[in-house]
Amino acid sequence: MALSGKPPTPVKRLEADSIWLEYGGRNVLQNIYIKVEVGQITGLFGRNGCGKSSLLQVIYGTRSAQNSSVRLDGHYVERVYRHRHKLAYLPQHQFVPTQLRVAEAFDLYKSSLAYAHVLFPELSDLLVYRFNQLSGGQQRLLETIMVVTSPAPFVLLDEPFSNVMPLHVESLSSLLIVSRASKGILLTDHYYHDVLAISDTTYLLTNNGRSILLRHPEQELRDYGYLT
Ligand SMILES: Nc1ncnc2c1ncn2[C@@H]1O[C@H](COP(=O)(O)OP(=O)(O)OP(=O)(O)O)[C@@H](O)[C@H]1O
């Protein structure tokens, strides 16, 4: 609650602007601009190694870049990860401490599971397990549900569908569609059909590290050599 007694105005727009990243003298990201808005799912595509995960890390603030400007409603924010109530991030690789029980992890993230229980009836049974007692696909699924249902208005998802069976990819897609009403979601995954089906806006990262806003995604993904 703000000092005036009024609740803070909800943030509507996340921008990553002028992102330059190089590794050992090699330019990976060059002058990237990406916008994520509450009410939208933004799909991010690019060939293996073009820099998608690196970009998400730069946005989250856990990877420093040669240049970057991450803004919330036009206000520059340094190290967004310090503002967990504003931005939640699913990294590409398993990240929840393996000894933690699912219910404990969900509590830490303040995840709200009301709707998730409808989409994933088996969730109640899994809450008592420790992460190291789950399969790879179950871990991925639960981490994604946890991040998406946290209160943060912006969510970065790096390959949430990886290792997840098609039935659950469908349910996760439904969860993202429902969640987008109150969130801005940046989603990257090579399951491009599933990403395209739910994306309102799509960007491509090219091999030379540029971001392109796609107007006709299927065609342009072919033209740029992401699809055959
Ligand atoms: N810490 C690092 N040091 C040096 N080079 C790195 C480092 N991390 C990533 N890279 C390189 O940067 C490039 C981009 O990697 P990144 O993981 O961001 O790509 P990606 O688009 O997410 O790939 P994928 O689709 O395969 O997951 C790759 O060529 C990778 O080898």
The ligand as a MOL file (V3000), in Angstrom:
LIG
                    3D

  0  0  0     0  0            999 V3000
M  V30 BEGIN CTAB
M  V30 COUNTS 31 33 0 0 0
M  V30 BEGIN ATOM
M  V30 1 N 28.5620 -17.8720 -20.1530 0
M  V30 2 C 28.8130 -17.9020 -21.4570 0
M  V30 3 N 30.0550 -17.6640 -21.9310 0
M  V30 4 C 30.3360 -17.6540 -23.2450 0
M  V30 5 N 29.4210 -17.9030 -24.2020 0
M  V30 6 C 28.1580 -18.1760 -23.8010 0
M  V30 7 C 27.8010 -18.2020 -22.4200 0
M  V30 8 N 26.4750 -18.4720 -22.3140 0
M  V30 9 C 26.0350 -18.6400 -23.5850 0
M  V30 10 N 27.0430 -18.4550 -24.4590 0
M  V30 11 C 26.9480 -18.5240 -25.9200 0
M  V30 12 O 26.0290 -17.5110 -26.3190 0
M  V30 13 C 25.2040 -17.9570 -27.3740 0
M  V30 14 C 23.7630 -17.8210 -26.9810 0
M  V30 15 O 23.4390 -18.7810 -25.9900 0
M  V30 16 P 21.9540 -18.9070 -25.4270 0
M  V30 17 O 21.9410 -20.0340 -24.4570 0
M  V30 18 O 21.5070 -17.5800 -24.9660 0
M  V30 19 O 21.1660 -19.3070 -26.7710 0
M  V30 20 P 19.6700 -19.8040 -26.9700 0
M  V30 21 O 19.1030 -19.0060 -28.0990 0
M  V30 22 O 18.9250 -19.7620 -25.6960 0
M  V30 23 O 19.8880 -21.3160 -27.4470 0
M  V30 24 P 18.9550 -22.6360 -27.3310 0
M  V30 25 O 17.7810 -22.4290 -28.2480 0
M  V30 26 O 19.8570 -23.7050 -27.8140 0
M  V30 27 O 18.5620 -22.8040 -25.8970 0
M  V30 28 C 25.6520 -19.3930 -27.6630 0
M  V30 29 O 26.5280 -19.3740 -28.7680 0
M  V30 30 C 26.3600 -19.8340 -26.4160 0
M  V30 31 O 27.3820 -20.7440 -26.7110 0
M  V30 END ATOM
M  V30 BEGIN BOND
M  V30 1 1 1 2
M  V30 2 1 2 3
M  V30 3 2 2 7
M  V30 4 2 3 4
M  V30 5 1 4 5
M  V30 6 2 5 6
M  V30 7 1 6 7
M  V30 8 1 6 10
M  V30 9 1 7 8
M  V30 10 2 8 9
M  V30 11 1 9 10
M  V30 12 1 10 11
M  V30 13 1 11 12
M  V30 14 1 11 30
M  V30 15 1 12 13
M  V30 16 1 13 14
M  V30 17 1 13 28
M  V30 18 1 14 15
M  V30 19 1 15 16
M  V30 20 2 16 17
M  V30 21 1 16 18
M  V30 22 1 16 19
M  V30 23 1 19 20
M  V30 24 2 20 21
M  V30 25 1 20 22
M  V30 26 1 20 23
M  V30 27 1 23 24
M  V30 28 2 24 25
M  V30 29 1 24 26
M  V30 30 1 24 27
M  V30 31 1 28 29
M  V30 32 1 28 30
M  V30 33 1 30 31
M  V30 END BOND
M  V30 END CTAB
M  END
